[in-house]
Amino acid sequence: MGDAQMEEGDSNTRDIEVAPALIAVHPAQRSVAVAVGSDLRVYDLVGDCPVSLVDDSAKPFHSDSIRAIRYGASGKLFVSAGDDKLVKIWSTDSWLCISSVCCEKRVSAVAVSNDGLFVCFADKFGVVWVVSLKEDAENQALPDKKAAPMLAHYCSIITSLEFSPDGRFIVSADRDYKIRVTVVPKNPLDGAHEIQTFCLGHSEYVSCLDFIHSPDYPHGLLVSGSGDSSVRLWDVTSGSLLDTCGIGAKVELSATDGIEEEPCHAVTDLCTCPNGTSIALAVQSLKGVMLLNCDLSAKTLSIAKVILIDGEILIPTSLGTSLSEGLLWMVTGISKLRGFDHSSLARVRAVSAFEDNSRDVQPVFLRDDEIPGGKQLLERLQGSVTIDNDVFLAAAEALKTAMRSLMIKKQYSDEKREFRKRTRNDRKLKH
């Protein structure tokens, strides 16, 4: 194959790269945000109305797929970032974009420090960057800022970033099975050079992280999900593996029929609930969500329940919950889906009582008219178009293929590797 053909093939692969729909919930459930493709949609649950975003920056709004969205711990800040190499920081009081940060590479993950003074983001070359925010700029647009490098994984896509509950550590995960725990310095702009530990044990890419909050563990207990069909519990101070919960066998019994001949049981997202004992999982091929129970005294994980939905294809691509309400929010969807009338689509659902692990209380999917905000919220976050199940089946298959392509390293010949180096389009420009 000639260079021109190889270049064309690589270009086509980039052109059809799909992105999952994402969801984020305000810590006090004051608003809910969904990102699908380059479109960021927000609904105000307090005012019971759609939100109009205001972006007066030099590069307004996103122009390519959004790959990460996040509320800060206080709920005053919201961050969005993605393939257009922009990180946008929004004030949730006015939904004004107060800062827009340009990156050298596409962004794969974001995190906000617990005090709301720093925003961190990771790129697909494994570098974590940090930008500082002024305390008095809550509702005012700031000049576009330059980010400083904070830490790095060696040429490995970073999939998730989390600050520990006490703010002492920042934890980063990558597609090379590693979880790194780094001490947050007094001035993150000077770089974070002290590694606390590594959490090693996954046999496939680490897809997601979250912390279990407990008064008994001020640093929190770390939970990780992976492409190896397992969820693991870690002590972040020592890197010790406390427990492993394999979910593959349980998913096999509950997986959606007819989606694929060889089901993939990768954990695509997880979130912990405020009570510190329940963990919700999104799993490829599972038409619903899986709930795990964490025994804090024994430091163990176990499968509690699988919640399925009948009559609808719902394989969540992202999960979210708040600190104050007992609802688990989820979205399934995709952007850049070829071969159908709807290139970008999303479906939002919510589950009640997911925190209660007792046998007497069963979590249930809420009907559309039972969700806070009702059908008006759904029209804003999903769009008003009704989409058939076969489209969501195709979306789930396309997303699975895209995830494998992104997370599993390709093996190139020496000739192909040299060609890719010569034709890469993300080199730094010399001034």
Salt bridges, closest charged atoms under 4 A:
ASP3 OD2 - ARG422 NH2 3.12
ASP10 OD2 - ARG420 NH1 3.83
GLU17 OE2 - ARG67 NH2 3.08
GLU17 OE1 - ARG106 NH1 3.40
GLU17 OE2 - LYS124 NZ 3.61
ASP39 OD2 - ARG41 NE 2.77
ASP55 OD2 - LYS88 NZ 2.94
ASP64 OD1 - LYS336 NZ 2.99
ASP83 OD2 - ARG67 NE 3.12
ASP83 OD2 - ARG106 NH1 3.82
ASP84 OD2 - HIS62 ND1 2.95
GLU104 OE1 - LYS428 NZ 3.96
GLU138 OE1 - LYS76 NZ 3.69
GLU162 OE1 - ARG70 NH2 2.76
ASP166 OD2 - HIS219 ND1 2.32
ASP174 OD2 - HIS153 ND1 2.70
ASP174 OD2 - LYS178 NZ 2.76
ASP176 OD2 - LYS409 NZ 3.34
ASP228 OD2 - HIS202 ND1 3.09
ASP228 OD2 - ARG232 NH2 3.68
GLU252 OE2 - HIS265 NE2 3.00
GLU260 OE1 - LYS400 NZ 2.94
GLU312 OE2 - ARG347 NE 2.65
GLU312 OE1 - ARG349 NH1 2.84
ASP368 OD1 - ARG347 NH2 3.08
ASP369 OD1 - ARG367 NE 3.26
GLU370 OE2 - ARG367 NH1 3.02
GLU397 OE2 - LYS400 NZ 2.65
ASP414 OD1 - ARG417 NH1 3.03
GLU418 OE2 - LYS421 NZ 3.72
ASP426 OD1 - ARG424 NE 2.98
